[in-house]
Amino acid sequence: MGVHVLIGGSPESGKSVAVQTIIAGASLDPGAVLVLIDGKHGVELATWEAIAHGGVRSDIAGAIEALSWASEQMEERYGFLAGAGLRKITRTHPFGPLLVVVDELAAFSLHPDKKLRERFLTLLHELLARGRAAAIRVVAATQKPGSDVVPTYIRDLFDIRWALRCSTRDASDTVLGAGWASRGFDASQIPLGAAGVGYLLLAGREPVRAKGCYLSDEDLAGVAAYAARLRGV
């Protein structure tokens, strides 16, 4: 996966399933490093505990620690590129893909401690802005799409944005970008019960209506067990 992905939608819109599907796919590459941050007290991503680097992080301190580690990895990779006279990490280099997942961004971007909140957002911004060349990708999701949860300077660095059913037009535009709802791409018009259906935007293109794949809890547990065997854990 060569892009950063933002997923937003109201509860029961299919957001968590979408995030889990991405993790499941990445987990099948034994060379991929998964950094998992779960703002719902670790319950959403617990299935992947055994293969997540440092385990699944669920509080602001753990989230900052995880992003700091990923940032250090990014700097190491940039050092390698500078020394080799190269522009980006590829499969031929001694670094595997690194996937950073933040499920329920609001738990951290709205954290009451301003210093911790700003540190988290600074680290996240750095990974989004500079991670691509270092084979570092970020997936972030929230069920509370709003400018306070997903600031514009963060949102605009996501190459792919997927607005699942949202509660308001403004929430839809927070995910996709201002003005898309008025042009007919309004995720608040997606009917209740259409879980996994949303407007998918790839930067520079018009949104398309798309439905994601569904993996049950049993499916995910099976993939996680297989991924652990691939990694020898």
N, C-alpha and C positions, 0 to 999 in steps of 0.2 A: 504494500500500500504506500503510494508515494505522495500522499496529501494529508493535510489536517482536516478533521471532520467535526462539525458542530451539529448536535442534535437537540432540538427543543420541542416540547409538546406538553400538554396538560396531563394529569394523572390518567392512567389507563389508555393512553394514546399509542403505546407500543414502544416508548423510548427505551426502557430497560432491555427489552428483547433485542432492539437494534444494537445497543451497546454490547450485549452478550454475544451476538452473532459476530461482530467484528473481533472481539477477543477470541472467540472460538476459532475463527480463521487464522488469526495470528499465532495462536498457541500451537498450531500444527507445524510450524516452522521451528524445529528445535534450536535453531540459532538465534531466534528472536528473543529479546529481553522485554518482559512485560513489567511496567511500573503502574500499579493499580491503586487508585485513590477513590474511596467510596464514602461520600458524604452522608450516607444513610446508615451510619454506625457499623459499616462493614457487612451488612446483611445482603446487599444486592450482589456483591462480587465474591462472597465467601467461597463459592465453588472453586475459585482459582487460587486460593490461598497457597497451595503447595508449590505453584510454579511462578508466583509473583515475586519479583525481586524485593527482598525484605518483608514479604508478606503484604497483605492488603492493608493500606493505611486508611484510617477513618477519622482522624482528628486533624486540626489545623497544624499542630506541631509535626505530626507524621507526614502530612501533605507537603509541608515546607521542606522537611528532610528529604522526601522522595524527589521533589523537583530540584532541590540543590544537588543531589546525586546525579540526576539526569543532566543538569547543567554542567557539572564537572566532566561527565562523559562527553558532552558536546565540545567542551574546550579541548579535551584530549584529542578528539577526532579532528578538530580544526588544526591542532598542532601537527598532527600527522599529515594533513593535506598541505599545510604550508611547507613542511619539510620535504615533501615529495613533489611539490610544484603542481598539485592537482586542485580541482575545483569542487569535487563532491565524492562522497563515499559510494562505492559500488560493491557488488557481490565478490569482486576479485580482491577486496581489501580485508584486512584482519578484524573487521568489525561487523557484527550482525545488526539487523534492524532493531531499533529500540522504540517501543510503543508505550506512550504515556496516556493513561485513561483517567479522566476525572468524571465520575458519575455523581451527579447533583452538585453542579458548580456553585449553586447558591449557598451551600453550607460553608463555603470558603470565601467567596467574593462578597458575602454579606456578613462575614464574621464580626462580632461586636468589637474585637480588639483591632483598632485601626492599624497599628504597626504590623501586626501579623497579617491582616488582610492585604495591606499594601505590599508586603514582602511576597506573599503568595502570588499576587497579580503581576508583580515585577518579574518573578521567575517564570511564570506561565507565558508572559509576553515575550521574554527572551527566547524560550524554546520555540514558540510559534514563529518568531521573526527569523531565527537563525538555524532552526533544527533541520530544515529540509536537506541542505547540502551534507549534513552529518548523519543522514539516514535515521533521523529522529522524527517521529510523527506523534501528533497529539489528537486525541479524541475527547471531546468534552460534551456533556449532556446536562440538561436541566429541565425540570417540570415547571419552572417559574421564569419563563422568558421575559425579561425586562431589561431596560438600559442600565439599571443598577446591578443586575446579576451578570449581564454580558455587556460590558462597556463597548462602545463602538470601536475603540482602538484595539480591543481584543477580538471582537467579532469579525472585523475586516481581514484578519490574518488567516481565517479558516477558508481553505480552498473549496470545500464542499460544505453546504449547509442544508440540513434536512428539517423542515418544519412539519412535524406531525400535527395532529389536531390540536389547535391552540384555543384558549378561551376568548381571545379578542383579536381584532385586526392588528392592533399595536404589537401584541405578542408575536404574531406571525411575522410582521415586519422586523421585529427585533432579531429574529433568526435569519430571515432571508436578506433583509436590507430594506431601507425605507422606500416606499412607493410600489413595492410589488403587489401588495394587497389591492391597491386601487387599480392595478392593471389586470386584475382577475386571478391573481395567485394568492388567495387568502385562505390560510390553513384553518381559520376559525369557521369556515364554511364546510369543512369536512364533517360528515355526520357522526354522531355518537355511535360507538360500536365498531367503527371502521379502524380498528387497531392496526398499526403498521402502515397505514396509508398517509402519505404526506407529499409536500412539494419539495423536490430535490433540486438544489441549485449547484451547478458547477461554475466556478468563477468565469465570467465572460459569456455565459450562455443564459438562455431563458429557463426558468424553472420547469421541471416536468413532474407530473403526478406519478408517484411510484409507490409500490407496496413492498415492504421488506419480507425477508424469509422469517419463518417461525421455528424456533428450536425450543422444545419443552425442557422442563427442569431435568428430566431423565436424560434427554439428548445431551444437554450441557454437561451433566455429570459424567456421561460416557466419554465425551470429548476431553474433558479435563483429566480424567483417569488415563486416557491414551496419551495425552500430551505429557503427563507426568512420567509415564513409562519412556517416552521418547527422550526425555531429559535425564532419565535415571534417578528420579526422586520418588 
